[in-house]
Amino acid sequence: MQETNLKLFPVTEPAVDIVPGRKLTAKAAALYAAPFDHFETRAVEELHLGFDGIAGDFHGGTTRRSGGREPWYPRGTEMRNERQLSLVAADELAIVAERMVLKEIKPEWIGANLLIEGVPHLSMLPAGSLMFFKGGVTIKIDAQNKPCRIAGQSIAQHVGAADRDATALLFPREAKRLRGLVAWVEKPGTIKVGEEISVRVPEQWIYR
């Protein structure tokens, strides 16, 4: 039987490369929350997180409505909210700002909730990575946060761009793979500014 299986399913590709998991340390350098009616955020000293994310936040809720990121559903379909939190890194935003020939891009302009310090290439953390905050909160990374024109429009407005449409369209192109991550709350509690974080990156492999 074993020989038959080998003949039916010959090895035509190299073995899958598996990268071991690892642990990193980080810090919540700044925290932000959004009013319920607008995606832009404001700096706060604490974030009170439940299983539905930040209470009253624009992106809060256990479910959300599908949009352009989910073309497999009719727009507006109710689905699980895996985008409760938006995470960004200052070094990545600085790169995007330089590419767009801007002095800066502030996290709150693009709806960020956490400014993470200490993780190299934050946007490249794989799905399934866990962030354990010293105070007891745990969040799980879902995916990269795809840059969109709405965030670009906010940037254009804040910098007083002469051509707002052009600046808004520039952001999705220049911020690709640098716009941070989206995450959801696995273990609720309160996060404070400056809190230490233990990051657990899972074992990774390429599914060919």
N, CA, C and O of each residue as an XYZ file, in Angstrom:
832
protein
N       0.833     -1.208      0.000
C       0.000      0.000      0.000
C       0.864      1.253      0.000
O       0.559      2.223     -0.694
N       1.939      1.234      0.775
C       2.816      2.387      0.850
C       3.454      2.686     -0.498
O       3.540      3.851     -0.887
N       3.909      1.652     -1.230
C       4.516      1.866     -2.534
C       3.497      2.435     -3.511
O       3.822      3.326     -4.295
N       2.259      1.926     -3.474
C       1.205      2.431     -4.351
C       0.966      3.905     -4.117
O       0.835      4.671     -5.072
N       0.906      4.321     -2.842
C       0.681      5.725     -2.525
C       1.810      6.591     -3.055
O       1.575      7.702     -3.530
N       3.031      6.088     -2.978
C       4.167      6.854     -3.476
C       4.069      7.063     -4.980
O       4.448      8.118     -5.489
N       3.561      6.058     -5.691
C       3.431      6.181     -7.136
C       2.286      7.114     -7.516
O       2.381      7.872     -8.481
N       1.199      7.048     -6.738
C       0.046      7.908     -7.032
C       0.327      9.366     -6.697
O      -0.155     10.268     -7.381
N       1.102      9.597     -5.651
C       1.367     10.960     -5.198
C       2.869     11.192     -5.114
O       3.427     11.265     -4.019
N       3.523     11.307     -6.257
C       4.972     11.519     -6.244
C       5.332     12.870     -5.656
O       4.552     13.820     -5.721
N       6.514     12.942     -5.086
C       6.985     14.209     -4.523
C       7.503     15.067     -5.671
O       8.569     14.801     -6.225
N       6.743     16.091     -6.019
C       7.105     16.951     -7.152
C       7.595     18.316     -6.699
O       8.064     19.105     -7.519
N       7.494     18.612     -5.388
C       7.924     19.902     -4.858
C       8.872     19.676     -3.688
O       8.824     18.633     -3.037
N       9.723     20.643     -3.425
C      10.617     20.504     -2.265
C       9.823     20.468     -0.971
O       8.686     20.937     -0.908
N      10.434     19.911      0.048
C       9.771     19.840      1.347
C       9.410     21.246      1.825
O      10.112     22.214      1.532
N       8.323     21.338      2.553
C       7.872     22.630      3.064
C       8.856     23.140      4.115
O       9.249     22.402      5.019
N       9.247     24.397      3.991
C      10.122     25.002      4.993
C       9.277     25.441      6.188
O       8.314     26.192      6.033
N       9.634     24.979      7.349
C       8.921     25.328      8.573
C       9.816     26.209      9.429
O      10.953     25.851      9.739
N       9.287     27.361      9.805
C      10.019     28.303     10.642
C       9.509     28.165     12.068
O       8.312     28.319     12.312
N      10.396     27.877     13.011
C       9.959     27.696     14.404
C       9.319     28.962     14.964
O       9.613     30.070     14.515
N       8.450     28.787     15.941
C       7.868     29.926     16.634
C       8.923     30.625     17.480
O      10.004     30.084     17.713
N       8.602     31.822     17.932
C       9.547     32.570     18.760
C       8.787     33.557     19.635
O       7.593     33.788     19.443
N       9.493     34.131     20.594
C       8.902     35.123     21.481
C       9.641     36.446     21.342
O      10.861     36.478     21.181
N       8.885     37.534     21.407
C       9.430     38.882     21.326
C       8.889     39.696     22.494
O       7.881     39.335     23.102
N       9.558     40.784     22.797
C       9.047     41.715     23.800
C       8.745     43.044     23.140
O       9.443     43.460     22.216
N       7.706     43.710     23.616
C       7.276     44.961     23.013
C       6.650     45.851     24.082
O       6.619     45.502     25.262
N       6.149     47.010     23.645
C       5.520     47.953     24.550
C       4.382     48.669     23.840
O       4.462     48.959     22.647
N       3.327     48.947     24.585
C       2.219     49.745     24.062
C       2.594     51.215     24.232
O       2.320     51.811     25.274
N       3.222     51.798     23.210
C       3.754     53.158     23.313
C       2.663     54.210     23.401
O       2.856     55.249     24.032
N       1.519     53.957     22.778
C       0.395     54.892     22.827
C      -0.892     54.128     22.547
O      -0.885     53.094     21.878
N      -1.988     54.650     23.068
C      -3.299     54.025     22.900
C      -4.289     55.048     22.358
O      -4.193     56.241     22.645
N      -5.239     54.561     21.572
C      -6.218     55.446     20.936
C      -7.582     54.752     20.882
O      -7.675     53.528     20.795
N      -8.623     55.564     20.937
C      -9.984     55.050     20.786
C     -10.753     55.985     19.860
O     -10.437     57.169     19.747
N     -11.763     55.432     19.202
C     -12.551     56.212     18.248
C     -13.958     56.430     18.790
O     -14.519     55.536     19.423
N     -14.536     57.611     18.550
C     -15.949     57.789     18.874
C     -16.772     56.847     18.015
O     -16.316     56.405     16.960
N     -17.976     56.539     18.458
C     -18.778     55.520     17.773
C     -19.137     55.894     16.347
O     -19.480     55.022     15.550
N     -19.062     57.187     16.008
C     -19.536     57.623     14.692
C     -18.430     58.009     13.721
O     -18.716     58.562     12.659
N     -17.164     57.729     14.062
C     -16.067     58.116     13.159
C     -14.870     57.218     13.397
O     -14.584     56.846     14.535
N     -14.157     56.861     12.311
C     -13.061     55.904     12.436
C     -11.780     56.528     12.965
O     -10.927     55.798     13.469
N     -11.600     57.864     12.875
C     -10.399     58.484     13.421
C     -10.400     58.343     14.940
O     -11.449     58.397     15.582
N      -9.210     58.162     15.500
C      -9.098     57.908     16.934
C      -8.497     59.095     17.679
O      -7.993     60.047     17.084
N      -8.571     59.000     19.000
C      -8.018     60.033     19.886
C      -7.183     59.348     20.964
O      -7.500     58.240     21.397
N      -6.119     60.015     21.388
C      -5.221     59.436     22.386
C      -5.933     59.281     23.728
O      -6.663     60.169     24.167
N      -5.707     58.138     24.367
C      -6.256     57.854     25.690
C      -5.161     57.211     26.536
O      -4.147     56.753     26.008
N      -5.370     57.180     27.851
C      -4.402     56.575     28.764
C      -4.657     55.086     28.964
O      -3.741     54.335     29.301
N      -5.903     54.657     28.756
C      -6.274     53.261     28.960
C      -7.254     52.822     27.891
O      -7.996     53.638     27.344
N      -7.256     51.524     27.593
C      -8.262     50.913     26.742
C      -8.931     49.804     27.539
O      -8.269     48.879     28.009
N     -10.240     49.902     27.686
C     -11.000     48.870     28.378
C     -11.577     47.930     27.325
O     -12.444     48.315     26.540
N     -11.090     46.705     27.319
C     -11.434     45.758     26.264
C     -12.328     44.641     26.778
O     -12.083     44.057     27.833
N     -13.377     44.359     26.000
C     -14.223     43.208     26.252
C     -14.114     42.257     25.079
O     -13.310     42.476     24.173
N     -14.906     41.213     25.088
C     -14.878     40.284     23.960
C     -15.373     40.948     22.674
O     -15.162     40.423     21.580
N     -16.029     42.097     22.807
C     -16.499     42.836     21.633
C     -15.570     43.985     21.270
O     -15.936     44.854     20.480
N     -14.364     43.995     21.845
C     -13.407     45.055     21.528
C     -13.514     46.208     22.513
O     -13.747     45.996     23.703
N     -13.343     47.431     22.017
C     -13.425     48.632     22.843
C     -14.883     49.067     22.909
O     -15.512     49.300     21.876
N     -15.408     49.174     24.095
C     -16.815     49.543     24.256
C     -17.097     50.906     23.626
O     -16.418     51.889     23.922
N     -18.103     50.954     22.758
C     -18.496     52.204     22.127
C     -17.611     52.672     21.000
O     -17.853     53.732     20.424
N     -16.591     51.905     20.672
C     -15.646     52.294     19.629
C     -16.241     52.062     18.237
O     -17.110     51.210     18.053
N     -15.766     52.822     17.286
C     -16.253     52.724     15.908
C     -16.130     51.305     15.366
O     -16.992     50.849     14.616
N     -15.053     50.600     15.745
C     -14.833     49.242     15.259
C     -15.189     48.173     16.296
O     -14.825     47.008     16.133
N     -15.890     48.560     17.349
C     -16.276     47.609     18.364
C     -17.384     46.680     17.888
O     -18.025     46.936     16.869
N     -17.603     45.609     18.627
C     -18.669     44.663     18.303
C     -18.139     43.267     18.080
O     -17.003     43.087     17.641
N     -18.962     42.274     18.382
C     -18.571     40.886     18.124
C     -18.765     40.523     16.656
O     -18.148     39.581     16.158
N     -19.626     41.272     15.963
C     -19.816     41.086     14.524
C     -19.666     42.427     13.820
O     -19.680     43.482     14.453
N     -19.523     42.367     12.507
C     -19.459     43.569     11.683
C     -20.116     43.287     10.343
O     -20.503     42.153     10.062
N     -20.240     44.310      9.522
C     -20.800     44.165      8.188
C     -19.687     44.035      7.159
O     -18.700     44.768      7.215
N     -19.837     43.121      6.232
C     -18.812     42.920      5.203
C     -18.736     44.129      4.291
O     -19.706     44.867      4.115
N     -17.539     44.313      3.708
C     -17.323     45.429      2.788
C     -16.505     44.990      1.592
O     -16.599     43.845      1.151
N     -15.699     45.906      1.067
C     -14.899     45.610     -0.115
C     -13.833     44.563      0.111
O     -13.360     43.952     -0.847
N     -13.440     44.338      1.361
C     -12.412     43.335      1.655
C     -12.954     41.911      1.562
O     -12.181     40.954      1.520
N     -14.262     41.768      1.531
C     -14.900     40.439      1.492
C     -15.806     40.322      0.275
O     -17.027     40.271      0.423
N     -15.231     40.279     -0.930
C     -16.058     40.233     -2.142
C     -16.866     38.952     -2.282
O     -17.774     38.878     -3.110
N     -16.541     37.939     -1.474
C     -17.273     36.667     -1.543
C     -18.642     36.759     -0.858
O     -19.459     35.849     -0.997
N     -18.902     37.855     -0.117
C     -20.213     38.074      0.492
C     -20.881     39.295     -0.135
O     -20.189     40.221     -0.558
N     -22.195     39.315     -0.202
C     -22.873     40.550     -0.583
C     -22.501     41.637      0.434
O     -22.456     41.370      1.634
N     -22.236     42.845     -0.035
C     -21.850     43.926      0.862
C     -22.914     44.124      1.947
O     -24.110     44.188      1.661
N     -22.453     44.219      3.187
C     -23.381     44.411      4.291
C     -23.757     43.140      5.022
O     -24.557     43.174      5.957
N     -23.183     42.008      4.603
C     -23.469     40.741      5.271
C     -22.882     40.749      6.681
O     -21.732     41.145      6.873
N     -23.661     40.318      7.657
C     -23.149     40.258      9.023
C     -22.161     39.103      9.152
O     -22.441     37.986      8.717
N     -21.016     39.376      9.746
C     -19.964     38.379      9.886
C     -19.194     38.659     11.181
O     -19.358     39.715     11.791
N     -18.363     37.716     11.587
C     -17.578     37.914     12.812
C     -16.623     39.088     12.646
O     -16.043     39.290     11.580
N     -16.474     39.848     13.707
C     -15.599     41.009     13.687
C     -14.191     40.623     14.140
O     -13.925     40.507     15.337
N     -13.302     40.426     13.186
C     -11.910     40.115     13.474
C     -11.049     41.371     13.386
O      -9.823     41.302     13.475
N     -11.711     42.532     13.210
C     -11.022     43.806     13.040
C     -11.345     44.754     14.201
O     -11.559     45.948     13.987
N     -11.380     44.227     15.414
C     -11.728     45.045     16.568
C     -10.663     46.078     16.898
O     -10.974     47.162     17.393
N      -9.412     45.745     16.625
C      -8.296     46.607     16.985
C      -7.357     46.808     15.803
O      -7.135     45.901     15.001
N      -6.812     48.016     15.714
C      -5.834     48.346     14.678
C      -4.504     48.670     15.338
O      -4.433     49.517     16.228
N      -3.438     47.985     14.892
C      -2.108     48.152     15.468
C      -1.164     48.725     14.416
O      -1.163     48.288     13.265
N      -0.361     49.709     14.823
C       0.619     50.303     13.905
C       1.953     50.472     14.617
O       2.043     50.359     15.840
N       2.993     50.748     13.822
C       4.335     50.995     14.353
C       4.845     52.327     13.815
O       4.631     52.651     12.647
N       5.515     53.093     14.662
C       5.992     54.418     14.269
C       6.990     54.360     13.128
O       6.962     55.211     12.238
N       7.882     53.359     13.141
C       8.904     53.290     12.090
C       8.283     53.010     10.727
O       8.748     53.532      9.714
N       7.234     52.188     10.699
C       6.579     51.897      9.422
C       5.802     53.110      8.915
O       5.808     53.391      7.716
N       5.133     53.830      9.817
C       4.411     55.034      9.396
C       5.379     56.094      8.881
O       5.041     56.865      7.984
N       6.574     56.131      9.446
C       7.584     57.092      8.982
C       8.015     56.775      7.551
O       8.225     57.682      6.747
N       8.144     55.492      7.239
C       8.501     55.084      5.874
C       7.412     55.494      4.895
O       7.701     56.014      3.817
N       6.158     55.259      5.272
C       5.040     55.625      4.397
C       5.004     57.136      4.190
O       4.795     57.610      3.073
N       5.208     57.886      5.265
C       5.201     59.346      5.155
C       6.298     59.833      4.209
O       6.077     60.732      3.396
N       7.474     59.232      4.324
C       8.583     59.608      3.443
C       8.243     59.307      1.990
O       8.522     60.113      1.102
N       7.640     58.144      1.749
C       7.260     57.779      0.390
C       6.226     58.751     -0.188
O       6.220     59.027     -1.388
N       5.357     59.262      0.681
C       4.308     60.173      0.239
C       4.748     61.634      0.285
O       3.964     62.542      0.006
N       6.017     61.845      0.642
C       6.607     63.183      0.764
C       5.796     64.011      1.762
O       5.384     65.135      1.473
N       5.579     63.431      2.931
C       4.879     64.104      4.015
C       5.783     64.166      5.236
O       6.672     63.329      5.392
N       5.567     65.140      6.096
C       6.357     65.275      7.312
C       6.080     64.127      8.268
O       6.998     63.612      8.907
N       4.811     63.723      8.370
C       4.438     62.656      9.288
C       3.055     62.110      8.949
O       2.279     62.740      8.230
N       2.768     60.938      9.477
C       1.423     60.369      9.466
C       1.147     59.930     10.898
O       1.806     59.029     11.417
N       0.194     60.556     11.518
C      -0.113     60.230     12.909
C      -1.042     59.011     12.974
O      -1.935     58.859     12.140
N      -0.822     58.144     13.973
C      -1.652     56.932     14.093
C      -3.143     57.222     14.138
O      -3.937     56.494     13.544
N      -3.525     58.283     14.838
C      -4.948     58.573     14.987
C      -5.618     58.984     13.681
O      -6.828     58.824     13.522
N      -4.832     59.514     12.746
C      -5.412     59.896     11.450
C      -5.962     58.687     10.708
O      -6.937     58.803      9.965
N      -5.344     57.534     10.904
C      -5.768     56.340     10.162
C      -6.476     55.319     11.060
O      -6.554     54.135     10.732
N      -6.989     55.798     12.193
C      -7.831     54.954     13.024
C      -7.113     53.911     13.850
O      -7.713     52.893     14.193
N      -5.844     54.126     14.183
C      -5.103     53.141     14.973
C      -5.571     53.141     16.425
O      -5.990     54.173     16.948
N      -5.499     51.990     17.067
C      -5.808     51.856     18.494
C      -4.569     51.646     19.350
O      -4.531     52.068     20.505
N      -3.557     50.997     18.789
C      -2.328     50.740     19.542
C      -1.116     51.077     18.694
O      -0.996     50.642     17.549
N      -0.219     51.863     19.278
C       1.087     52.122     18.677
C       2.066     51.180     19.375
O       2.383     51.358     20.551
N       2.542     50.175     18.635
C       3.397     49.135     19.197
C       4.865     49.473     18.963
O       5.268     49.808     17.850
N       5.645     49.380     20.014
C       7.081     49.680     19.941
C       7.881     48.427     20.291
O       7.575     47.730     21.259
N       8.910     48.152     19.488
C       9.819     47.067     19.819
C       9.716     45.824     18.960
O      10.515     44.901     19.121
N       8.750     45.773     18.047
C       8.601     44.620     17.153
C       9.097     45.002     15.764
O       8.454     45.815     15.099
N      10.211     44.450     15.302
C      10.687     44.762     13.958
C       9.679     44.297     12.911
O       9.128     43.201     13.018
N       9.442     45.121     11.912
C       8.530     44.763     10.824
C       7.174     44.303     11.367
O       6.705     43.205     11.065
N       6.571     45.156     12.160
C       5.306     44.800     12.819
C       4.277     44.257     11.843
O       3.604     43.270     12.140
N       4.147     44.887     10.685
C       3.113     44.487      9.723
C       3.304     43.075      9.198
O       2.380     42.499      8.623
N       4.481     42.514      9.386
C       4.763     41.169      8.905
C       4.513     40.076      9.954
O       4.729     38.897      9.673
N       4.068     40.449     11.140
C       3.714     39.416     12.117
C       2.621     38.541     11.507
O       1.653     39.069     10.960
N       2.752     37.227     11.585
C       1.777     36.355     10.940
C       0.468     36.263     11.711
O       0.416     36.503     12.918
N      -0.579     35.913     10.989
C      -1.866     35.654     11.617
C      -1.707     34.584     12.685
O      -0.961     33.621     12.506
N      -2.407     34.758     13.790
C      -2.306     33.801     14.880
C      -1.311     34.203     15.956
O      -1.265     33.585     17.020
N      -0.508     35.242     15.687
C       0.411     35.727     16.718
C      -0.401     36.249     17.900
O      -1.463     36.846     17.724
N       0.107     36.016     19.090
C      -0.581     36.450     20.308
C       0.225     37.545     21.002
O       1.454     37.492     21.049
N      -0.479     38.530     21.535
C       0.145     39.581     22.329
C      -0.411     39.510     23.742
O      -1.598     39.737     23.974
N       0.482     39.185     24.691
C       0.111     39.076     26.094
C       0.550     40.353     26.814
O       1.745     40.599     26.978
N      -0.410     41.155     27.238
C      -0.112     42.400     27.937
C       0.105     42.110     29.417
O      -0.551     41.239     29.988
N       1.019     42.837     30.029
C       1.412     42.574     31.413
C       0.219     42.626     32.362
O       0.188     41.913     33.365
N      -0.766     43.475     32.044
C      -1.935     43.612     32.896
C      -2.946     42.498     32.768
O      -3.922     42.462     33.518
N      -2.732     41.573     31.823
C      -3.614     40.422     31.705
C      -4.376     40.281     30.405
O      -4.942     39.219     30.144
N      -4.410     41.315     29.581
C      -5.134     41.252     28.308
C      -4.354     40.417     27.294
O      -3.124     40.451     27.262
N      -5.078     39.677     26.476
C      -4.472     38.969     25.340
C      -5.242     39.324     24.076
O      -6.471     39.259     24.052
N      -4.524     39.695     23.035
C      -5.156     39.908     21.737
C      -4.503     38.996     20.709
O      -3.332     38.640     20.834
N      -5.271     38.623     19.696
C      -4.762     37.731     18.652
C      -4.758     38.456     17.315
O      -5.745     39.084     16.933
N      -3.642     38.363     16.612
C      -3.512     39.002     15.305
C      -4.300     38.218     14.268
O      -4.182     36.996     14.175
N      -5.102     38.931     13.492
C      -5.856     38.278     12.420
C      -5.143     38.384     11.079
O      -5.008     37.385     10.372
N      -4.684     39.581     10.718
C      -4.100     39.770      9.387
C      -3.481     41.152      9.277
O      -3.608     41.981     10.178
N      -2.805     41.386      8.151
C      -2.358     42.744      7.833
C      -3.582     43.617      7.594
O      -4.621     43.149      7.128
N      -3.437     44.881      7.920
C      -4.500     45.852      7.677
C      -4.262     46.481      6.304
O      -3.340     47.277      6.127
N      -5.081     46.123      5.363
C      -4.907     46.624      4.003
C      -5.195     48.121      3.939
O      -6.279     48.553      4.332
N      -4.246     48.922      3.451
C      -4.478     50.372      3.382
C      -5.583     50.710      2.390
O      -5.685     50.107      1.321
N      -6.405     51.682      2.763
C      -7.549     52.033      1.924
C      -7.603     53.536      1.652
O      -6.883     54.325      2.263
N      -8.457     53.894      0.741
C      -8.589     55.294      0.342
C      -9.203     56.147      1.456
O      -8.905     57.337      1.559
N     -10.059     55.546      2.288
C     -10.679     56.315      3.371
C      -9.611     56.862      4.316
O      -9.641     58.033      4.696
N      -8.657     55.986      4.694
C      -7.553     56.448      5.525
C      -6.720     57.482      4.780
O      -6.239     58.449      5.371
N      -6.554     57.269      3.479
C      -5.823     58.231      2.661
C      -6.494     59.593      2.630
O      -5.815     60.620      2.644
N      -7.804     59.610      2.589
C      -8.547     60.874      2.602
C      -8.357     61.604      3.923
O      -8.259     62.830      3.954
N      -8.307     60.846      5.014
C      -8.074     61.454      6.322
C      -6.689     62.099      6.380
O      -6.533     63.214      6.877
N      -5.685     61.380      5.864
C      -4.329     61.933      5.828
C      -4.299     63.216      4.995
O      -3.733     64.227      5.410
N      -4.907     63.157      3.833
C      -4.923     64.316      2.936
C      -5.545     65.534      3.607
O      -5.067     66.657      3.442
N      -6.597     65.308      4.354
C      -7.268     66.402      5.046
C      -6.380     66.992      6.138
O      -6.287     68.212      6.275
N      -5.727     66.126      6.917
C      -4.914     66.609      8.038
C      -3.660     67.342      7.583
O      -3.210     68.269      8.255
N      -3.094     66.941      6.460
C      -1.872     67.615      5.993
C      -2.185     68.798      5.085
O      -1.278     69.511      4.656
N      -3.455     69.006      4.793
C      -3.846     70.106      3.914
C      -3.327     69.936      2.503
O      -2.832     70.887      1.898
N      -3.438     68.717      1.972
C      -2.918     68.425      0.635
C      -3.605     69.289     -0.423
O      -4.816     69.507     -0.384
N      -2.806     69.768     -1.359
C      -3.361     70.584     -2.435
C      -4.304     69.770     -3.305
O      -5.356     70.255     -3.724
N      -3.920     68.532     -3.571
C      -4.770     67.620     -4.338
C      -5.135     66.455     -3.422
O      -4.402     65.471     -3.328
N      -6.258     66.580     -2.760
C      -6.649     65.582     -1.763
C      -6.927     64.219     -2.382
O      -6.601     63.189     -1.792
N      -7.519     64.209     -3.549
C      -7.815     62.928     -4.188
C      -6.533     62.182     -4.535
O      -6.444     60.970     -4.339
N      -5.551     62.897     -5.047
C      -4.281     62.261     -5.412
C      -3.574     61.710     -4.178
O      -3.026     60.609     -4.217
N      -3.585     62.466     -3.088
C      -2.949     62.014     -1.852
C      -3.687     60.810     -1.278
O      -3.065     59.863     -0.796
N      -5.010     60.853     -1.333
C      -5.813     59.740     -0.825
C      -5.518     58.451     -1.586
O      -5.455     57.375     -0.991
N      -5.340     58.559     -2.886
C      -5.044     57.386     -3.710
C      -3.606     56.906     -3.540
O      -3.305     55.732     -3.758
N      -2.724     57.820     -3.149
C      -1.314     57.476     -2.977
C      -1.104     56.578     -1.755
O      -0.241     55.700     -1.761
N      -1.892     56.805     -0.723
C      -1.706     56.038      0.512
C      -1.850     54.529      0.313
O      -0.972     53.795      0.768
N      -2.897     54.020     -0.336
C      -3.002     52.560     -0.510
C      -1.808     51.954     -1.233
O      -1.436     50.811     -0.967
N      -1.209     52.705     -2.138
C      -0.068     52.185     -2.887
C       1.209     52.186     -2.059
O       1.944     51.198     -2.040
N       1.472     53.293     -1.376
C       2.739     53.433     -0.658
C       2.731     52.753      0.714
O       3.792     52.489      1.280
N       1.550     52.473      1.245
C       1.465     51.872      2.586
C       1.278     50.363      2.556
O       1.094     49.743      3.603
N       1.320     49.772      1.386
C       1.127     48.330      1.285
C       2.163     47.585      2.127
O       3.363     47.819      1.992
N       1.692     46.682      3.000
C       2.505     45.882      3.909
C       3.238     46.711      4.957
O       4.196     46.246      5.574
N       2.775     47.946      5.150
C       3.358     48.813      6.179
C       2.281     49.484      7.025
O       2.589     50.343      7.851
N       1.030     49.103      6.828
C      -0.088     49.796      7.457
C      -0.483     49.166      8.798
O      -1.455     49.584      9.427
N       0.282     48.155      9.225
C       0.006     47.544     10.513
C      -0.895     46.327     10.422
O      -0.998     45.683      9.378
N      -1.546     46.027     11.538
C      -2.301     44.791     11.680
C      -3.685     45.048     12.258
O      -3.943     46.088     12.862
N      -4.572     44.070     12.057
C      -5.852     44.079     12.764
C      -5.865     42.872     13.689
O      -5.260     41.839     13.400
N      -6.563     43.021     14.802
C      -6.576     41.978     15.823
C      -7.918     41.965     16.541
O      -8.732     42.876     16.392
N      -8.130     40.909     17.325
C      -9.350     40.809     18.118
C      -8.991     40.380     19.532
O      -7.912     39.840     19.779
N      -9.905     40.626     20.447
C      -9.655     40.377     21.865
C      -9.890     38.910     22.199
O     -10.997     38.402     22.021
N      -8.853     38.226     22.681
C      -9.001     36.848     23.118
C      -9.266     36.779     24.630
O     -10.047     35.947     25.091
N      -8.614     37.654     25.388
C      -8.823     37.706     26.837
C      -8.978     39.177     27.234
O      -8.036     39.956     27.094
N     -10.154     39.561     27.724
C     -10.437     40.976     27.988
C      -9.756     41.521     29.236
O      -9.202     40.774     30.042
N      -9.811     42.826     29.373
C      -9.223     43.519     30.508
C      -8.889     44.946     30.120
O      -9.498     45.501     29.205
N      -7.933     45.542     30.803
C      -7.552     46.929     30.558
C      -6.081     47.023     30.178
O      -5.220     46.418     30.816
N      -5.810     47.787     29.135
C      -4.443     48.056     28.684
C      -4.102     49.497     29.054
O      -4.934     50.392     28.906
N      -2.892     49.718     29.527
C      -2.447     51.061     29.885
C      -1.253     51.471     29.013
O      -0.487     50.628     28.547
N      -1.116     52.777     28.807
C       0.001     53.310     28.032
C       1.320     52.896     28.686
O       1.477     52.998     29.902
N       2.251     52.437     27.882
C       3.558     52.036     28.369
C       3.637     50.599     28.838
O       4.695     50.145     29.274
N       2.524     49.872     28.754
C       2.487     48.503     29.260
C       3.382     47.569     28.439
O       3.457     47.667     27.214
N       4.051     46.670     29.144
C       4.903     45.690     28.481
C       4.051     44.605     27.820
O       2.963     44.266     28.286
N       4.582     44.078     26.725
C       3.876     43.052     25.954
C       4.829     41.904     25.658
O       5.980     42.119     25.279
N       4.341     40.691     25.834
C       5.070     39.506     25.387
C       4.379     39.009     24.125
O       3.190     38.692     24.137
N       5.133     38.945     23.043
C       4.570     38.549     21.747
C       4.986     37.122     21.440
O       6.172     36.794     21.466
N       4.014     36.278     21.152
C       4.301     34.884     20.817
C       3.996     34.667     19.332
O       2.834     34.652     18.925
N       5.027     34.502     18.547
C       4.876     34.269     17.107
C       4.773     32.756     16.884
O       5.654     32.016     17.321
N       3.719     32.282     16.216
C       3.549     30.837     16.054
C       4.493     30.244     15.012
O       5.092     30.969     14.217
N       4.618     28.930     15.028
C       5.354     28.236     13.970
C       4.712     28.572     12.633
O       3.488     28.651     12.530
N       5.532     28.770     11.614
C       5.017     29.163     10.301
C       5.482     28.198      9.223
O       6.537     27.575      9.341
N       4.684     28.083      8.176
C       5.047     27.263      7.030
C       4.324     27.798      5.794
O       3.349     28.541      5.902
N       4.814     27.414      4.637
C       4.210     27.813      3.367
C       3.382     26.641      2.837
O       3.908     25.548      2.626
N       2.105     26.871      2.625
C       1.227     25.851      2.047
C       1.276     26.010      0.533
O       0.729     26.966     -0.016
N       1.936     25.066     -0.139
C       2.151     25.208     -1.579
C       0.965     24.672     -2.372
O       0.976     24.712     -3.602
